[in-house]
Amino acid sequence: MMCSHRHSPQVASSLFFKYNEALGPPYHVLVDTNFINFSIQNKLELVKSMMDCLRMNMHLMVLRQLPLLPFTSALQSRLPAIPCITDCVMAELEKLGPKYRIALRIARDPRFERLPCSHKGTYADDCLVQRVMQHKCYMVATCDRDLKRRIRKIPGIPIMYIASRKYAVERLPELGANAF
C-alpha cells in the first residue's frame, strides 16, 4: 500500500502582515502586567526603551528597502509607538498591591493610552488576546510565555519582549510605502 503525503508549502510569518494594513507606525502596543514588571527588574525605562526599539527597527527597515535614500526626518521625528494599557491590566496591577506600586505608577503615565474594557472580571491575558483578535492594529508587549504562545497563533500580531536587557520585537512587518 502506497502512502501519499500532501505537502503544503510553509508560509513565512512575515506574509501575514502583507494584508494587515491596520498595523504600522505609530504602532499601538498593548502592554501586559509582567512586561512592566520585567522592565523594572531590567532597569529599562518603558516608554523610552519602547521608542528606541521601534525607532531602530523602523530605521533598519528603511535602510533595507531604500538603500539609496537618506533616512527621512519626517520618519525620524514621528513617534514609532503609542503604549496602551487596558482596564483589565490596570485592575490586575491594582490587585497586586503595594509591592507593585512602581509598576502601577508607570502604567498611569500620561503617555499611555488607556483602553476601556466592556467586560467585567476577565483575566488580563484573555482580555489582550480577545482585543487583538477583534482589532489587528496592535502589537503586544509581554514576557509571559503562555501569552506569547497564544498571540503567535493569531496571524499578523507582533510581540515585543525583553531579551538581554533590551526590548526586541518578533514578527514585525516590513514598512510599506504608506509608512512614509
N, C-alpha and C positions, 0 to 999 in steps of 0.2 A: 504494500500500500504506500502510495506516494503522498507525502505531506507537503502541502503548499502553504507557504507563509506569505502573507501580504505585507510588504514593506512600504510604509508611508514615509516620505521624506521628512526629516526633522526641520522644524521651522525655528529660525533664530528668534529669541525673545525680543530682540530689537524691532522685529517686523510688527509686533503687536502695537507699536507706537505709530506706525505709518498712518493708521486711520484714527488715531486718538488726537484729534485737533484741539480738544479741550485742555490738553496738557502742554504747557510751555511757559517760558518766563513771563511774568514772575510766577514761580511755582508756589502753589498753596500747599504748605507742608503741615500735615496733621501730626501733632506731637503727642507721643504716648508718655504715660507717667514714668516708666522706667528709663526712657530716653533723657528726661530731665535729671533723674537721679544719677544716671551714669555720667552725664555731662558734669555734674557737680563733683563726683568722685574722680573724674579725669581732669578736673580743673579747667574745663572748657566753658567759655562764656557763650551760652547757647546761641543767641541771635547773631553775634559777630562770627562765630565759627561756622554757623549755617551759611551765612552770606559769603564768607571766604570760600567754603567748599563749593558752593554752586557757582560763584563767580569764576573760580578756577576751571570747573567743568565746562562752563559756557565758553571761556577763553580757548580751551583746548579744542572744543568742537568747531569754533570759528576758524582756528588755525588749520584744522584738518580739512574743513570744507572749502575755505577760501585762502589758500596759502599765499596768494599774490596780493591780497588786500590787507591793509593795516587794521588792527583791532579798532573798531569804531568807538568814538567817545560816547555816542548815544547808547550803545550796548554797555559800555563801561559804567556809565552813570546810573543805569537802570538797576533797581533793586531786583536781585535774582529770586528772592523768596519772600513769602508772607507766612510767618509761622502762625498756625491756627491751633486752637485748643477747644475741645468740645466741653459741654456742661458735664458730661459723664466723667471725663478725665479730671476736671476740676473737683467734682464730688469725691472721686477716688482719692485725690490729694488731700482734701479736707478731712476725710475719714481716717487717713493715716496718722493724723495727729501732729504734735509739736516736733517730733523727730524730723518731719518733712516740711517744716516751716520755710526753709530756704527754697525748696522746690516750689512751694505754693507761691512764694513771693515772685519767683521767676515767671511762673505761669500767669501771674497777674500783670506782668509787664505790659504797658500800653501798646507796645509794638506787636503784641499777639492779637490776632483777630479771634474774638470769642464766637464760637458757633453754638447756637442753641440746639438742644435736643428735644424732640417732641415726645419721646418715650420716657418712662419713669423706671428707675431701678434696673437699668440694663448694665451689664458688665462692660467696662470701658473698652475692652478689646472687641467685644461683639458690636459695640456702637461704631468703632472705627471701621471694622470690616463692612458693616451694613452701609455706612456712608460712602465708602469708596466703591462699593458695588453699584450704588444708585447714581453716584456722581463721579465719573472717572477723571475729574480735573485735579485730583490730589496726589501728592507724594506722601508716604507715611514714614515718620521718624520713630524708630523703635529699636531696642536691643533685645526684645523678648523673642526667643527662639520660636515659640509656638505661634505668636502673632505673625512673625516673618513667614513662616511656613504657610499660614492661611492667606496672607497677602500675595505670596508668589503664585497661588492658584488663580488669581484674578489677573487676566492679561492687561498689560498697559499701565500697571501701577509701580512706579519706582519706590525703592526702600532706602532710606537714609539710616545709617547705623554708625557706631563708633568702633574704630579699629586702630590700634597703635596710637592711642591718644589723639586721634583726629577723626573728623567726620568723613564718611565715604558714602557713595551712592551706588546702589546696584540697580541695573536696568534703566539707566537714564537715557531717554531717546536723543537722537541726533536733532539738532536745531534745524527747523525748516526755514525757508526763505521768509516766511511771515514773522519770524522772531526778530527781525531787524526793523 
